[in-house]
Amino acid sequence: MDYLTQEKYGIWLTLTSILGWFSFFDIGLGNGLRNKLAEALATDNLKMGRKYVSTTYALLIGIFSAVLALFHISNFFLNWDTILNTKTIAQSELYILTSIVFTFFILRFIFQLVSIVYMADQKPSITKLITASGNLLAFILVLLLTRFTVSGSLVLVGSIISVIPVLLLIVVSVISFNGRYKALRPTVKEVDLKLSRGLMNLGAKFFFLQITAIIVFSTSNIFITQFYGPEEVVVFNIAFKYFQLPVMVFSIVMSPIWSAVTDAYTKSDFPWLKKTLKNLNWLSLLFAGGIILMIFLSNWAYEIWVGSRVKVPLGLSISLGIYAIMQIGVAPYSSFINGIGKLKLTVSLTFVGVAIYLILIYVFGNLFNNSTGIVMAIIGSHTIGAIFQPTQTYKILNRTAKGIWNR
């Protein structure tokens, strides 16, 4: 933030949120592959697993090549000064920045499929190691940039953060598919477009589930910029990152659960499913207590982290703490439903959640004079899922789910 200035950093955060919209074009294929590959591995059908991997790569390369071409054509005509609500950065600089960042953002969607393979094989620690390593390398290079250059170049920062993780994923893909997962290595010969229907049907359900998250997290920074200015985006993201720390740690615990649930449900191991859910609920309560403590310590934590550069209102910390508790409380049920693949109810509720979010944005956005209003809208949109997902999960595990509860 010192290197870029608060406004430039706010612009960078907003830009990455806008680019997040293009993850729509994944249409849930990554998650669809995760379930299909987990099923193939559970039955030791490596030949079918290889076909699923090869077909998913082929579909994503086709989809994202078209998206990339369309973006670069349209980017000539986009006025990023207006979109990002800034007059301090040259249009030419924003054009170069968006071209580089978007290109590698798209490539990341293709090459991160190797992470899906590790997840389906219930080895999430490798996936987390890949992500952490990419972030660490990018951090070191950005740190060196701030020490040895004087101008706050948004293009250089954006390029480092975008390019390094993709290069790492390419290296990991080559090593993995020539080593541990040689039997699953994608080839043109193994592409079977007949399987694309099954992948896309399941993927489409995950796609609609992703809509709420993508809309909420890709638009929150945009709405904050428009309501309160780019500087408030920084305030929001400082607090958001702080309260997402326990969510991130909890997600590490939850990482193997999705594919483990697929494996157990395929084998009808309901005692294991019930015992695991009970243990995860106790763990959620423990994390919730930690988040409450984090609220009381938040001002002290911000002071150590960013000093006097950014002042975070207490109301924003409380609202983000509540949201983090909600995320952790619902996470076990979401993983169970995703792993089992009974998604129709959740998909139906997704559209309701989006509508609630868009309505509450304008209600709370005008009631509050900072980004607390945006967080309240996010909480409101997630309330429905927090009610219905636990109910559906218990119905499925007790084998009493009927109709839409079992589809």
N, C-alpha and C positions, 0 to 999 in steps of 0.2 A: 504493500500500500504506500509506503514511503517512496518507493521507486517510481510508481506509476502516477501517484496522486489519488486521492479518494474518488474523484470523478471518473478517472480512467479505469480504476479498478471496478467501480460500479458499472461502467459500460461493458467491461469484459464479462462480468457476471451475467448481465442482461443478455449479451450476445450469445453466451453458451446456453442460456435458457431458451432463446429463440431457436437455436440449432437443434435443441432437444426435441422439437416438434417433428423433425425428420425421422426420428426413431419410429414414428408411425409406420413407415414403410417396411419395417421388419415383419409386420403383420403377425407377430407372435410366433414366427417360425423357430426362433431359438428355444423358446419354452416348449413348443411342440416337439422339437427334436429331443429335448431333455426327457420328456415322458416316454416317447417311443423308444429311445435308445436304452433307457432304464429298464423297460419291459423286455427288450431284446437281450440285454445283459442278464436279467433275472432268469431267463430261460436258456442262457448260454448259446444264443443264436447270433454269432458274430457276423455271419454272412448278411443277415438282414440288417444288423447294426451298421455295417459298412455301406449298405445301400441307402439307409436313412441319412448317414453323414454326407455321402456324396451328393445325394439329391438336394439336401438342404443347402450345401455350398453352391450348387448350380443355381438354385432358385434365388438365393440372396445376391449372388454375383449379377444375375440378370436384372433383378429389381433395382439394385443400388447403382448399377452402371447407368441405367436410364435416369434415375434420380440425379446422379452427379452431372450428367450431360445437361439436363434441364436447368439445374441450378446455375451452372456456369454461363449458360445462355441468358438467363433472366437476371443474373447479378449485374450485368452491364446497365440495367435500367432501374435498379433499386437505389433509393436515396437513403443511405444508412444514417446520415445526419438527422433526418426526421424520425426514422424508426427508433433510433437510440436517444433521441431528445438531447442532442449535443451540438454545439457550434465551435468547440475548441479543437476538434480533430479533423484533419483534412479528409475530404471524401476519397481521395486517391489512397490514403493510408488505410481507411476502413475497407476499401475494395480489396486491397492486397491481403489484409488480415482475414476477411471473411472467406476469400478464395482458398487460402491455405488451411484455415481451421476447418472449414466445411469438408474439404477433400479428405483430410485425415480422420475427421469425425465419421465419415461414411466408410472409409476403409476399416476403421476399428470395428464396425458392426460385422464385417465379413470375417476378419481374422480372429475375433473373439469367440468364434464357434469352438475353438479348441478348449476354451474354458467350460463350455457346455458339456463337452465330452467328459472332462474330469468331474463335473458336477453329477452327471448321469451315472458315473462309476463310483459315486459316493466318496470322492476325494476332493472335498471343497478346500482343504488346506492349500492344495496346489494352486487353485484358482485365486485364493486370497493372496498367496505369495506372488503370483504374477502381477496382480493389481498393485500390491504394495511396492513391488520392485519398480514398476513403471512410474509410480508416483514419487518414489524416493529418488530415482534418477532425474526426473524432471525437476524436483525440488532442488537437488544439488546444482543443476545447471542454471536454474533461475537465481539461486543464491550467488553463484559465481558471477552471473550477469549483473546483479545489483552491486557487487563489490568492485567490478573492473570496468564498468561503463557508467557514464554520467547521465545520459539522456534516457528518459523513461519511455522506451520503445515498446508499445503495445504489440507491434508485429512480432518482435523477437520473443517476448514473453508468451504470446499466443502460439507461436510456432513450436517452441520448446514443449509446452504443456500438451500440445496436440500430437506432435510427431513421435516423441520418445515412446509412449505406451504402445503405439502401433508397431514400431520397429521391434520392440520387445516381443509382442504377440507373434510377429512373423518368425522370429528366431525360435520361440517356444513351439510353434506349430511344426516347423521343420524337424526339430528334435523329437517331439512327441510322436509324430506320425511315421518317423523312421526308427522309433524305438519302442516305447511301451505300447503304443496304440497302432502298431504297424498293420495289425489285422483290420483296423477300422480306417486306414488311410484312404482319403477320398480320391477317386479317379473318375475320368469321364465315362469309362466303360461301365462303372457301377451305378451311374445315374439312372434311376428308374422313375420316370415321370408318373407312372401309375401310383406310386407311393405319395406323390405330391398332394393328391386329394385328401388322404388321411392326415398328412402333416398340416395342410392348410385348414382343414376342418377343426382340428384341435388348436392349431395356431391362431385361427380367427377368434376363438373363445378367449385365449390369452391376450390377443390383440385388444379386444374390447375391455378386458380387465385393466390393461395398461393405459387405456384412454384417460381414466380419472387421474392417475398418477402423472401422466405426461402433461395433461392440461393444467393440473394444479401447479406442478413444479416448474413447468416451462412458462407459465403465464404470471406466476406470483411476482417475479422480478420485474416483469413488464408492467404489471398493474402498479407496483410500488413506484417504479420510475415515473409513470404517468400521474399518479396521485400525489407523490411526495418528492420526486426528483431522484436522480441517480445516486446522490450521497446516501439516501435512506436505504438503498439496496445493500450498501456495505454494512450498515447497522444491523439490518435483518440477517444478513449472511453470517456475520460474526456470532450473533446469538444462535442462529440456526445450527451452525457447525458445532457449537458448544453442546447444545442439547441433543445433537445427533450422535455424539460420542457413545452413550450407552446403547443407542439403537444399533450403531455399527458393531459394537461388541456382541450384542444379542444376536445380530445377524450372523456372526461367525458361529455361534452355537447352533443357530437354526439352519445353517448352510446344508448339512447332510440330510436334514429331516425330510425335505421334499422328495428326493429320490428314494430315501429309505422307506417312506410311506408308500410310494409307488410299488416298490419291491414287496413290502409286507402285504399290501392290499391285493397284489397279484397272487400271492400265496395264501390269502384269507387268514392272515395272522392277526386276528382282532384283539387277542389279549395283549400283544406287544403294542398295538396302536393305542389302546386305552391307557396302558401304563405310561407310555411315552408322553401322551397328552397331559396326563395328570402331573408328571414331573415338570413339564414345560410351564404349566400354569403356576406351580410353586416358584419356579425360577423367575417368571414374569413379575410376581409380587415382590421378590427380592430386588429386582431392577427398579421397580416403581418406587420403592423406598429410597434407593440411591438417587433417583431423579429429583425427588422432593428435597433431599439434602443439597443437590446441585443448585436448586433454586435459591436456597438460603446463602450459598457460597458464590453465587453468580457474579456479583459486583467485584469481589476479591479476585475471581478467576479472570474476568475481563481486564482488570487493572494489570495483572501479571502478563497477560497475553498482548494487549494492544496499548496499554498505558492510558494516557489521556486523549489519544487520537480519536477514539469513538466512545460515545456515551450511550449505553443501552438502557432504555426505560425498564423499570421493574415489571410493568404490565406485559411487555413483550417477552421477558424471561418466563413469567408465570404461564402465559399462553403457550409458548413453545414447550415448556415442561409438561403441560397437560397433553399436548399433542404427542410428545415422545412416549408418555405413559400409554396413550391410546394405541400407538403403533406397536409397542411391545406386547400389550395385552391381546391384540388381535392377531399378531404374527403367527402363533402356533396354529390357529384355526385356518388362516389363509394357506399356510404350508400344507396342511392336511387336505384341504379342498383342492388345491392345485395338484398335489401328488395323486389324489384319487381321480381327478379329472371330471368331477361332477360340478360343472361350472355354469350351467344355464341360469340358475337363480342369481348368482353373483353378477353375471353379465347383464341381466335385466335391471339389476339395481344400479349398475354403473351409470346408465343414462340419467337416472334420478339424481345420483350424486353429483354429476356434472351440472345439471340444471340448478340444484341447490347452491352449489359453489358459485356459479355465475351471478345468481340473484344476491347471495350474501356478500359478494365482493362489493357491490354497489351500496348495499345497506351499511355494512360495517366500515367499508372504505371511507365513507363520508362521516361516519359517527366518530371515528378516531382520527387523531392528527399525526399518527405514525403507523408503521407496518403491523402493529398489533391487530388492527382491523382485518388485514389480509389473513393473518393466522386464525382468527376467529372464524372466518369463512372456510378455511381449510378444515378446521375441526368439525364444523357443521356438516360439510360434505362427506366426512368419514363416519359420521354417527350411525348411519343406516347399516353399513357393513359391520360395524362393531356390535350391532344387535343381531343381525340375521346369520352371520357366518358361524358363531358358536352354536346357534340353534341347529343349523344344518349339519354341522360336524357331529354333534351328539346323536342326531337322528340316524346318520349314516353308520356310526359306530355301534349303535344299538339295533341296527337293521330294521328300523321302523320308518325309514325315509320312503316316501311315495310321491308320485307326480313330479313336480318341478324340483322338489327337495332331493330327488334321486337321479337327476338328469344333468 
